[in-house]
Amino acid sequence: MPSTSANAKPPAIRVLITDSTRMGSQLLADALRRHSQFDIVSVCATADETLQALPSAKPDVAVISLKLDEQPTKGLDVCRQARLLLPESKPVLLLESSKREAVLGAFGAGARGVFCRTESVETLRKCISAVHIGQVWANNNEILFLLDAFADSAPPRLTDAQGTVLLSKRQQDIVRCITEGLSNREIAERLKLSEHTVKNYIFRIFDKLGVSTRVEMVLYAFSQREQQKTE
């Protein structure tokens, strides 16, 4: 007989919702509850309430409004603190619009995805699902904002939580080329390497940073740069 475990549904994604108003949070929660893949573990409407709920609710994904407590960017502070309180929880920032400053601020604070309110609840569902499995959620224009932000400055020295430098000088050179938007062939030509060698470097960089795509690598570098600015 076939194993019943093979047909078992994956566990629901645990989601915390914090919008700028109680009603907004509840409406989003109710919309997501219509899908069995989500388990709404907490519904909040203030920064303090969110930070108090995180340790006990243990959400897989925390959807947090950029505007909180009548402050237009309070959600950035909450996002940063949430990463410290519960590193395994992945933040998604709710934006009023996909403006450059908002997108850069969100990813600089450690968000794994950004979602504009003008988009549908169905898109939010896809966003949460993608972020939950380790992907980054952003559209092409939003990714271009990140690449442009790197255009005039080198990426920081990438480190782990203890401050240990993770990459060699050559690997840092590869990261710099990627953040400039260069292809493997263009990187090979600039650094006088073979394309095969460039690919091997990129695989090792991904492994050291715990990422799987160029976009995630750019976000990792960007968030470290923004963090170093505040220290």
C-alpha positions in Angstrom: 0.0 0.0 0.0 1.2 3.6 -0.7 2.6 5.5 2.2 0.1 8.0 3.7 3.0 10.3 4.4 3.6 10.8 0.7 0.2 12.4 0.4 0.4 14.4 3.6 0.1 18.2 3.2 3.1 20.3 4.1 2.7 22.2 7.4 0.9 25.5 7.1 3.1 28.6 6.9 3.0 30.5 10.2 2.4 34.2 9.5 2.4 37.3 11.7 0.5 40.3 10.3 1.2 43.9 11.4 -0.5 46.6 9.4 -0.7 50.3 10.3 -4.2 49.9 11.7 -6.0 47.1 13.5 -8.6 46.9 10.8 -6.0 46.6 8.1 -4.2 43.9 9.9 -7.5 42.0 10.5 -8.5 42.3 6.8 -5.2 40.9 5.6 -5.4 38.1 8.1 -8.9 37.2 7.1 -7.9 37.2 3.4 -5.0 34.9 4.0 -7.0 32.6 6.3 -9.1 31.6 3.2 -6.0 29.6 2.1 -5.3 26.5 4.1 -1.5 26.9 3.5 -1.4 29.8 6.0 -1.7 29.7 9.8 -2.1 33.3 11.1 -0.3 33.1 14.5 -0.6 36.8 15.4 -2.4 39.9 14.3 -0.8 43.2 15.5 -1.1 46.9 14.8 1.8 48.6 16.7 5.6 48.2 16.8 5.6 47.2 20.5 2.9 44.6 20.0 4.8 43.1 17.1 8.1 42.7 19.0 6.3 41.3 22.0 4.5 38.7 19.9 7.4 37.5 17.8 9.2 35.2 20.4 6.0 33.3 21.4 4.2 33.3 18.0 7.4 32.2 16.2 6.1 33.0 12.7 7.8 31.6 9.6 7.1 34.9 7.8 6.4 38.3 9.4 4.4 40.7 7.2 5.1 44.2 8.6 3.9 47.6 7.4 6.5 50.2 6.6 4.3 52.8 8.3 3.6 52.0 12.0 2.7 54.1 15.1 1.9 57.0 12.7 5.6 57.0 11.7 6.2 56.6 7.9 9.3 54.3 8.3 8.8 52.8 11.8 8.5 49.3 10.1 12.2 49.4 9.3 13.2 49.6 13.0 10.7 46.7 13.7 12.2 44.7 10.9 15.8 45.1 12.2 14.7 44.2 15.8 12.7 41.3 14.5 15.8 39.8 12.9 17.6 40.0 16.2 14.7 38.5 18.2 13.9 35.7 15.8 16.5 35.3 13.1 14.7 32.3 11.5 11.6 34.4 10.8 11.6 36.0 7.3 10.3 39.6 7.1 8.1 41.0 4.3 7.6 44.8 4.2 4.3 46.2 3.2 4.9 49.4 1.1 2.5 52.2 0.2 4.3 52.4 -3.2 7.4 50.8 -4.8 9.5 54.0 -4.5 13.3 53.6 -4.6 13.8 54.9 -1.0 11.2 52.6 0.4 12.6 49.5 -1.4 16.2 50.2 -0.5 15.2 50.9 3.1 13.2 47.6 3.3 16.0 45.4 2.0 18.6 47.4 3.9 16.7 46.6 7.1 16.8 42.9 6.3 13.5 42.2 4.6 13.3 39.2 2.4 10.5 40.6 0.3 8.6 43.7 -0.5 4.9 43.9 -1.3 3.1 47.0 -2.6 -0.4 47.6 -1.3 -1.6 48.3 -4.8 -1.1 44.6 -5.6 -3.6 41.8 -5.0 -4.0 39.5 -2.0 -3.2 36.7 -4.4 0.2 38.3 -5.1 0.8 38.7 -1.4 0.0 34.9 -1.0 2.6 34.2 -3.6 5.1 36.6 -2.0 4.8 34.9 1.4 5.1 31.4 -0.1 8.2 32.4 -2.0 9.9 34.1 0.9 9.0 31.1 3.2 11.0 28.7 1.0 14.0 31.0 0.9 13.4 33.1 -2.2 13.6 36.8 -2.5 10.4 38.6 -3.6 10.8 41.8 -5.6 10.0 42.8 -9.1 12.5 43.7 -11.8 12.4 47.5 -11.1 12.9 46.9 -7.4 15.9 44.7 -8.1 17.3 47.4 -10.4 17.1 49.9 -7.5 19.5 47.7 -5.5 21.9 47.3 -8.4 21.9 51.0 -9.0 22.6 51.6 -5.3 25.8 49.7 -5.7 26.9 51.4 -8.9 29.1 54.0 -7.3 30.5 52.1 -4.3 32.1 48.7 -3.7 30.2 46.2 -1.6 31.3 45.9 2.0 33.5 43.1 3.3 30.9 40.4 3.9 31.1 38.9 7.4 29.1 36.5 9.6 27.4 37.3 12.9 30.8 37.2 14.7 32.4 39.6 12.3 34.5 37.0 10.5 35.3 37.9 6.9 33.7 35.3 4.7 35.2 35.8 1.3 38.7 36.0 -0.2 39.8 39.0 -2.1 39.1 37.3 -5.4 35.6 36.3 -4.3 35.0 39.9 -3.2 36.0 40.9 -6.8 33.4 38.5 -8.1 30.7 39.9 -5.8 31.6 43.4 -7.0 31.2 42.4 -10.6 27.8 40.7 -9.9 26.5 43.8 -8.1 27.4 45.8 -11.2 25.2 43.5 -13.2 27.9 41.8 -15.2 27.4 38.4 -16.8 29.7 35.4 -16.2 31.4 36.1 -19.5 31.9 39.8 -18.7 33.3 38.9 -15.3 35.7 36.4 -16.9 36.9 39.1 -19.3 37.4 41.7 -16.6 39.2 39.4 -14.2 41.1 37.5 -16.9 39.6 34.2 -15.8 37.8 31.4 -17.7 34.0 31.3 -17.5 34.2 27.9 -15.8 36.4 29.4 -13.0 34.0 32.2 -12.6 31.1 29.7 -12.2 33.1 27.8 -9.6 33.8 31.0 -7.6 30.1 31.9 -7.7 29.1 28.5 -6.4 31.6 28.8 -3.5 30.4 32.3 -2.7 26.7 31.1 -2.6 27.7 28.3 -0.2 29.6 30.6 2.1 26.8 33.2 2.2 24.0 30.6 2.4 22.3 32.0 -0.7 21.3 30.3 -3.9 20.8 33.2 -6.4 22.6 36.4 -7.5 19.6 38.4 -6.3 20.0 36.9 -2.8 23.7 37.6 -2.8 23.1 41.3 -3.8 20.6 41.6 -0.9 23.0 40.0 1.5 25.7 42.5 0.5 23.3 45.4 0.5 21.9 44.7 4.0 25.4 44.4 5.4 26.4 47.7 3.9 23.3 49.4 5.3 24.0 47.8 8.7 27.6 49.0 8.7 26.3 52.6 8.0 24.3 52.5 11.3 27.1 51.2 13.5 
